Amino acid sequence: MKERICYFIPLQDPEEHGGYIPAQAVEGSKGYRLMTGGNHKWAMPWIWGKTLEDAESACDNANERLGLNKDEVFEIIASTM
């Protein structure tokens, strides 16, 4: 079975990067990956909203495009702990 991925907004200071950065969780893998960009000097973090509400809505939309409902997203996140 293929590992599922989902996106969520972890606790963070939106002032640090000018908004909220999503995190990617991979089912069954410990922890998560904050989507801060690449490893080169021009890399920028992915800002999915200036407000928490906007960022969470963007995550919901991305997860829906992946075919995931909220319960499945919670299952994936829980599997990373």
N, C-alpha and C positions, 0 to 999 in steps of 0.2 A: 504494500500500500504506500502511495506517495505521501510524504510529509506535507501537512497543510501549513500555510503561513497566514498570518493576519497582522493587522496594524492597530495600534492603540496609542494614546497619549499618556506617557508616564508623568509623574509629578516632576515639575521643572519650573524654573524662573523664566518667563517669556521675555523679560527684558534683556537677558543675556544674548539672545540671537535675533530679537525683534519679532518674536512670535513663538508658536508652539511647534516643536519638532516631533514627528511621529516616530514610533519604535516599531520594529518588525519582530514578531515572535514566530519561531519555527517549532511546530509540534514535536514534543519530546526532546528538544534541545535545551540545555540549561541556560537561563538568562534570556536577554533580548539584545537587539542591535539598534541603537539610536541612529536614525538616518541623518548623519551629520555630513554626508558628502564623501568624496574620495580622499586620497592621500596625497594630493598635489596642492601646490600653493594657491590655486584658483578655486579649489573646492569650497562650496558653500553648503550650509545645512539646508535640508528640505523644510521649508516653513509651510505648514498646512493650515495656518490660521493665525490671525492677530489676537483672537479671543479663544478661550478654551471651547466655547460652544461651536465656533466655526471649525476648529481643528478636529473636534470629536465628530462633527458632521462629515467632514472630509474622510475620516477613518471609516465611519459607517458606510459611506458610499464606496470606498475602495474595497471593503470587506464584502459588501453586497455584490460587487463586480466579480469577486472571487467565488461567489456562490455560498457565502457564509452568513448565517443568521447570528444574532447576539449570543445565543446559548453556545453555538459552536466556537465563537470567538473566545468566550470565557473558558471553554474546555481547552482550547489551544494555549491560552495564557497560563492556565493552571498547570498544564503539563510541563511548563518551563521552570516551575518553581521546585 
